[in-house]
């Protein structure tokens, strides 16, 4: 009887390579930043030759795009599913989305916004990629929730897009602190408590004005 052909395992390995390369790139981007991450180091971490990377990604910027899609798109899709399935008030929906965002703060992917903020001056391409792949979609999602609340009379008339940074800024601040200063010294506050206080203040500000 002839020995089993090794062709099938090799085919599976080849199909898995883009995901393996992207996972390795995510680890290194988080550890070292965009500028300090070299494609040969990504190849070594993924267990492939450097030339193999170019079969799937023409340059480091496109590899970064794949990292964004690997790490952030599932989180965005989960948030979109929360919005699609929600049947209660807009305020309750914002609280659900806040709980989802708090879980992301504990994920390694939260280091990516920090990386973009730190290195976009020298690498404008990664800022554009972040806006294309993450920012525009997230803004549309949260602005839609605010617009829903306005249309239902739950929130006072207000420009929905202008509220999005007000909602998101404390999450970004907590993430940046936790994954920078917080790695070396204890923070003087609990991120969950900060976000709960933030939601209370924000929702009071969005509430419709009552007649005297």
TAWO-V948035 format. One record per backbone hydrogen bond with DSSP energy under -0.5 kcal/mol. CO is the residue of the C=O (numbers start at 0). NH is the residue of the N-H. If there is no record, write none. Layout:
CO/NH
CO/NH
This chain:
5/9
6/10
7/11
8/12
9/13
10/14
11/15
12/16
13/16
15/19
16/20
17/21
18/22
19/23
20/24
21/25
22/26
23/27
24/28
25/29
26/30
27/31
27/32
28/32
32/36
33/36
35/37
37/40
37/41
38/42
39/43
40/44
41/45
42/46
42/47
48/51
48/52
49/52
49/53
50/54
51/54
51/55
52/55
52/56
58/62
59/63
60/64
61/65
62/66
63/67
64/68
65/69
66/70
67/71
67/72
71/75
72/76
73/77
74/78
75/79
76/80
77/81
78/82
79/83
80/84
81/85
88/92
89/93
90/94
91/95
92/96
93/97
94/98
95/99
96/100
97/101
98/102
99/103
100/104
101/105
102/105
103/106
106/109
107/110
108/111
109/113
110/114
111/115
112/116
113/117
114/118
115/119
118/121
118/122
122/125
122/126
123/127
124/128
125/129
126/130
127/131
128/132
129/133
129/134
130/135
133/137
134/138
135/139
136/140
137/141
138/142
139/143
140/144
141/145
142/146
143/147
144/148
145/149
146/150
147/151
148/153
148/154
149/152
153/207
157/159
158/161
158/162
159/162
159/163
160/163
160/164
162/166
163/167
164/168
167/170
167/171
168/172
169/173
170/174
171/175
172/176
173/177
174/178
176/179
176/181
179/182
180/183
180/184
188/190
189/193
190/194
191/195
192/196
193/197
194/198
195/199
196/200
197/201
198/202
199/203
200/204
201/205
202/206
205/155
